[in-house]
Amino acid sequence: MPSNAVALATFLCLFLLPTLSICIRTAPGRMTTVNSGRNEFTKLGPFMEAPEYRNGKECVSSPLNRENFVSSSSLVHIAMTIDSEYLRGSIAAVHSVLRHASCPENVFFHFIAAEFDSASPRVLSQLVRSTFPSLSFKVYIFREDTVINLISSSIRQALENPLNYARNYLGDILDRSVDRVIYLDSDVIVVDDIKKLWNTVLSGTRVIGAPEYCHANFTQYFTSNFWSDPVLPGRISGRKACYFNTGVMVMDMVRWREGSYREKLEKWMVLQKKMRIYDLGSLPPFLLVFGGDVEAIDHRWNQHGLGGDNVRGSCRSLHPGPVSLLHWSGKGKPWVRLDEKRACPLDHLWEPYDLYKHKIERVKDQAMFWFASLSELADD
């Protein structure tokens, strides 16, 4: 075999194929399958079982089982939505959190599932369990009729999904013993220890913390109906309101419930139905209620906008500075672009956390292609 072919073969053996065995568990019989409700997974596809992530010696053990939890200062609570459309993103997000957590066994996930999703909450729960056998989590059912009559049309149809509004109802959905939670969108990956974000101090009476972007034009998120009204602009005047993305938030659920913040958000949604004061889904009510009173978190915890805008979903680059969390907010999602072979450069940072089986087969096919090419070189 020519020397250049030997070098390429060595590279593939050392770097490509070991990745398949180290990052993805492929032991016989360990692939995610669900016998009951199998038809519900025809479009979801099987997921590989994630590696087992264990606590280090420095971690304080938490007395919990896999599906129930106790109040413990050592636990990190994370709330996420989960549905058939964004399932692949949710699985990758969970995988990334566990992979980089200093105490992965102390992370408890609260998954919010839509009542009428094409994949039932029961089946989604089974899929999560078989993908992450030792994960501590609970699946909650979100009744879509709670919010359906409050949702107005948006600039992108996906933003009208009732599950996008589940964050508004966390105070009602989650168990009362959960007094603090990190909310994460399903199109993120975490590349740092989630405990660092959890340790954010919400000073004074602040209810939420999030990275703020005060250079953004805050006024663009509201229509002329809002700004021309004789009363509405006064509701936020005097506040140094900055834009923030609701896909990453640290939330004090005790203060949330005591302050009736769900009702405050709903009041703006009711007004929106009457006079169209914004165009962008579930975000503007949060800006109106919390703008100017958000605990500022380092920008590294939400490198957002990687999915491009809400119309074209074009490629974006990272903001300057360090990165702890990447967020594909916008129209373009990495798993879609990768499958369609039109991936943006940053989409490849998401790919190592993808546990979708068809992705693994695609990588194997690529390896086989290279080895076939090497054989042809050897025969020449």
N, C-alpha and C positions, 0 to 999 in steps of 0.2 A: 504494500500500500504506500502511495506517495507520502512524503513527510508532512505535507500540509493536511492531508486527510487524517493522518494519525493524530496530529495536533487538534484538529476539530473534533475527532472522536473522543479524545481525552477530555476536552472541555465539556462536551455533552455529558459524559459519564460522571464527571466530578461535580458539575453544577446543575444540570437540568434534571437528570433522573433522581438524584438523591432528594431533590426538592419534593418529588412526588411521595417519597416514603417518610420523610421527616415531618413535613408540614401537614400532611393529610394521613389520618389513620386508615389503612386499607386492609385490616385483618379480615379473614373470611367471616361472613355473616354479620359484619358490623356496619354495613351500609344502611342508611336510613330507609326503612320501608314501613308502611302502615297497612295492615291487612284490612281492618275495618275502614270503610270510607275510602277505599283505594281509588275509586273513580274521581274523587275530589282532587287527586294529585296528578291527574293526567297532564295538566298544564303547568303544575308547580315543578315537577321533576324531583328525583331523589337528591338528597344531600349526604355528603360524607360525614362521618362522625368526627367531631373536632378533637384535637389532642387534649389530654387531661392536664389541666392547669391546677397546681397545688400551692397552698400558702407556704411562705418562707418561715423560718424559725422566729422571725421578729413579729409575726402576725398574732393578734389576739384571737383565739378561736371563738366562734359564735355558736351557741347551742341552738341550732336550727336544723330542720330537715329540709328536704328538697322542695316542698310545696307549701310550707308554712314558715312563719318567721316570728321572732320575738323582738321586743324593743331592746336594742343593744347599740351602744355608742360605737362599736366596732364595725357595724354594718354600713354599707354604702347602698342606698336605694336608687334605682334607675327606672324611670317610666318611659316606655316606648309604645307606639302603636304597632300592630302586626296585622297584615292582611295578605291576600293572595297576590296582589299587584306588586307590593313592595317587600314581599317575604325575603327575597334574595338579599336585598339591602339590609333588612333587619338582622338576618343571620350573620352577615359579614360584620355588622356593627357590634353585635354581641361578641363575636370571635375576637375582634380587635380590642375590645375592653378587657376581656380575660387575658389575652396574650400579653398585654402591657401592664396589667394590674400587679402591684406588689403583694396584694392579698386577695387573689381571685375568688377564693372560697367565701370571702366576706362580702361579695357583691350579690345583691338580691334584685332580680329584674321583675318589674310589674308590666306585663304586656296587656295593652288595651286592644281588644278585638271587636270588630263590628258585628252586630247581631245577625245581619243578613248578607254577610260576605259569601262569595262563592265557595270558599273553604271555611267550614264551620270552626268556631272557637275550640271545640273538642279536638278536631283533627289537627289544627294548628298547634295545640298544646302537645299532642302526641309527637308531632314532627320536631318541635323544640326539644322535647325530652330525649328523643332518639339521636338527635344531633349533638346535644350537650347532656349526656347522662347524669352528670353530677351537679348540674346547674340548679341553683335555688331560684325559683320563680313562681309566679302566679299569673293566671290569665283571667282578665276581667272582661265581661261582656258590656259593650257600650251600646245602649239603645239609641239608634239613630233618630227615632222620632222625637227624642229630647231636643234636637237642634234643627231638624230638617226644615221646619217652617221659619227659621230665623236666617237661613242661608240665602244670600243674594248671588246673582251671577257675578263671575269674576273674569279677568282677562285670560285665564287659562282654566279649562274645564276641570283639570285635576285638582285645582284649588277649591272646588265646590264639594269635594268628597266630605261627607259628614265626619269621617274619622279625623280630618284635619282640625276639627274643633274639639276633639276629645281633651286636649290640654286645658281647655276652659273649665272642664268638669272634673279635674283630678281630685279636687276637694271632696266631691261627692262619690267618685268611683273608688278611690283607694280606701283601705281600711283606716279607721281613725287612729290606730296606733302608729301610722306612718306620719311623722311630724315634719319630715324634710325629704325632698326628692330632687334628683337631677332629671330633667326632661331632655330627651334626645330625639331628634328626627331619625327616620330610618335610613337616610342617605348620607350617613356620616361614618367615618372610621376614626378611632381614637388611637393615637400613637404615643401616648404618655400615660403615666399612672393616674387613673381616674380619681384616686384618693386626693390628689392635689386640687382637683376641681371641687371635690366634696368639701374640702376644708375651707372653702370660701366663707368669709364672715359677712353676714348680712347686717350691716350696722344700723343702729337706731331702730326704726320701725319698718325698715324696708322688707318687702315681701319677696322680691325676686332679684337675682343677680344675673347679668349677661354682659358679653362684650358690647360696648357702645361704639358708634361711629358718628361722631359729632360733625365731621366734615360733610356728611351726606345731606342733601337738600331735603329736610324734613317736610317741607310744604308739598312736595310732589306726590306724597302718599294720599293726598286728599283732593277732592274735586272742587271746582269753583262753587258748587252748591254749599260746601262747608265754609269756604273763606268769605263768601259774600253774605252769609247769614249774620244778622246783627248780634246774635248771642253765642253761637258755637265757638268761634275763635277765642272768645274770652275764657272758655273752659280750660284752655291750656296756656293762656298768656301768663307771664310771670314765672313760668317753669322753663328751665334750660333743658328742654326736651331734645333728646338725640335719638337717631334711628338705632334700633337693635333688632337682631334676628331671633325669632322665637324658637328656632330649632335647637338651641342650647340654652337652657336656663337652670339655675339653682333656685329652688322654690321652698319657702317656709310655709308648710301646709297649715300650721296652726294659725298664723297670721292671715293666711288666705281665707280660711273658713271664718275666722272672727270678723274679718273685714268685708265679708260677702262679695268677694271679687268676681265670682261667677255672675252674680246679678248685675254688677257694674258693667261687665263685658256685654251681657245680654242687652242692656239698655241701649248701647251704641248700635248693636245689631238690629234692634227694633227700629231705631231711627233710620238706619241705612235702608231698610225696606221701604220707608216712606219717602225719602228724599235723596237717595244715592249720594252719599258723602265721601265714598272711596271706591276703588276698583279692585283692590288686591286682597281677596280672600280673608283669612283669619287674622292677619297681622295688624291692620289698622286699629281695631279695638284695643289691642294691647298697647299700641303707641299712645292712644288717647288716655287710657287708664293709668299707665305706669310711666309714660315719658317724663323725664326729669326726676324720677324717683327710683332709679335702677342702680343697684350696686354694680359698679363698673368692674368687669373681669378682664384680665389680660386678653388681648386680641388673639393670642396664640390658640385660645380655646374655641375659636370659631372662624377658621379660614373658609368663609362661606362664598357662595357664588360660583363654585366650580362647575355647576351645571349650566352656566351661561344665563341668558335672560329668559323670560317667560314665553318668548315667542320662537326664537331660533335655537336656543340652547347651544350657542357656539362655545368654542374652547376658551378657557380662561387660564391665567397664570396665578401663582400664589401671590398674596400680599407680602410686602417686605416684612422680615422678622421671623422669629422662631415659630414652629408649628407643633401644637399638641393635638389638634383635632382638625380633620379635613371634612368639608361639608359641600356636597354636590347639590346645593339649593339651585333652583332654576329648572328649566325644562329637560336638560340633558342628564341622564342617569348613566353611571359608568357601566353597569351590567348590560344595558341596552346597547350602548355604543360599542362595547367590546364584542358582543355577539354579532353585531351588524358589520364588524370589521371597519369601523370608522372612529376608533377610539382617539380621544384626545391624549396628549402626553401624560397628564396627571391621572388619567383613568388607570394607568398601570400601577399606581400606588395603591389603588383599591383592590386590585386583582389578587394579591397574596392572601387576603382575608376571605376570599370567595370560596365557599364550600360546596358550591353547586356541582354535581357530578359531571354534567356535560362539559363543564369547563375543564375538569381534569382530563376527560377523554380528548378534548381539543389539544391540550398540551402534549399528551401522549402521541397524538397523530402528528404533531409538529416534530416530535423527536424521531418518530418512525420515518418521516420525510427526510430528515437530515441523514439518518443512517442509510436510507436507500440511496441518497445522493453520494454518500461516501463509498458505497459498494460500486456505484458506477465509476467513480474516480479510480477505485482500485483495479477495475477491469480494464481501464484505458491504458 
